[in-house]
Amino acid sequence: MSQITGIVAIARNFAIGKDGRLPWHYSADLKFFKETTTGHAVVMGFNTWESIGRPLPKRLNIVLSRSRTLENRADVLLLRGRAEVLALSKYLKGELFVIGGAQVYAEFADVIDRWIVTEVPATVADADAFMPADFLRGFQLQNAIELEDDLRVKIYEKMS
């Protein structure tokens, strides 16, 4: 099975979204996300898919929805639930990145092996999507990377 990695940018108050979008724009974070996930599979909820608006290039885009449909495309796969994603992950060559939103992070929390967390130096008062305060329980910090704009990326591995 592929390694399953959660990747998220998070504000000081655990905010990750507002009105179906990221509540900030940092080109350094977007560049890091692109470099990290290119060549791998990314799994996201339908709302995250709609907010991105197009397939992420050079990645297998897996979109979760029990009720919605997508046009057939070579680089996009619509799956109905977690079990289908986990079955597929056995056949993936690269990593499987869980990229959001909050509901999808929660759905995969118990199978995530590693978290890549970009700490955004802000508090988003009117955010409407959050990570749980304890989402890193059972994980240990392995590495920290400094990006531009006072962003810090922390990589956590699941403790055995």
N, C-alpha and C positions, 0 to 999 in steps of 0.2 A: 504494500500500500504506500502511496505517496505520503511524504510528510505533509501535515496540514498546519498551515501557518495563518494566524489571524494578523491582519495588518490594519492599523487604525491611526488616525490623527485625533488627538484628544486635547480639549482645553483643560485649564486648571480645575474647573468644576465638573469634569467628566463629560462635558458636552461634546457631541460628535456631529450634530446636525440641526438645521433650522429650515423649516418650510421645504423639506425634501432636498436640501442642498448642504454642502459644506458651508459653515458660517464664516469662512475666511478664505483667502487666496494667497498661498505662498508658492511661488514657482519652484523654490528649492525642494519643498515637500513633494510637489507633483513630479519633479524630475527624479527624486529618490524613489517614489512609488513606481514610476515607469521602469527605471533601471532594475528594480528589485523583482518586479512581476513579469517582465517581458520574457517570453519563452516558456511560460508556465500556464496553468489554468487558474482562472479567477471565478469564484462563485459569489453571486450577489442576489439580493431580493429584487423583485420587479420594480419597486420604487427607486432603488439605486440605479437600476438599468435605465429607467426613464430619465433620471436626473443627469446621467452621463450622456444619453442621447445618441450613442453610436457604439459599435463594438470597439473595445480597446484593442489596438493593433498588435499583432504578433503574440496573441494570447488566445487560448480557448476561453470564451466567455460563456459561463454557465449561469443561467438565469432561473431562479426558483419562483414558481407560481403554481398554485393548485387550480386557479380559475382563468388566468389570462392566457392569451396565445401570442405567438410571435410569427413573423414571416420566416420561412426557412432560409437560413443563411449558412454558409460554410463554416464561419468562425463563431457561431452562436448556437448554444444548445439549451433548449428549454426543458428543465426537469421538474417533476412534481413535488419532490421532497428530499429530505436528508438521506433516506435510505438509498435512493437512486444515485445521489452524489457520492456516497461512501462506496457503493458498488463500483462505480466508474473509476474512483480514485485508485483502485487496484491495478488499473491498466494505464495510468498516466506515467509518462517518463519523468516529468519534472514535479515540482511542488504543486499543491493545491492551496491557493490563497483565498481565505475568507475575507471579503472586502466590504461587507456591510449589507444592509443597515443593521440597526440595533437588534431587530428580531432575528436576523440571520446569525449575528454573532452569538446570541443567546442559544439558538438552536444547535450550533456546532461547538459550544463552549467545552463540553466534556471530551471532545476528540481533538481539540487543538493541541499540537505538540509544542508550538512556539508562538510567541507574540512579538510583533514588531510594532512598537508604539512611538509615534512622533508626538512629543509634548509641545503643544502650542502655547506660547507665553501670553495667554489671554484668558479671560473669563467671559463666557457668552451668556449674558443675563436672560435673554429671551429665546434660548435654545429650546427645542422640543424633542430632541433625541439624545440619549445619554448612554454611556457605558455604566454598568453597575460598579460601585466603589470597590468591590472585592474581586473584580474580574481577573486579577493577577494572583489570587490566592493559589498556592501550589506551584507557582513559577518562581524561578530564581534569575536575577539579572546576570547576563553573560557579557554584555558589551554595551557601550554607549558611543554614539557618533554625533559629532557636532555638525549641523548644517548651517547655512546662512540664515539671517533673520532671527537669531536667537532660538532656532529650533534645535531640539535635541532628540535623537532617535535612540530608544532603548530596546535592546533585544533580550527577551526572557525565554528560558527553556523550562519545560515542565520538569519538576523534580520527580525522580523515580521512587 
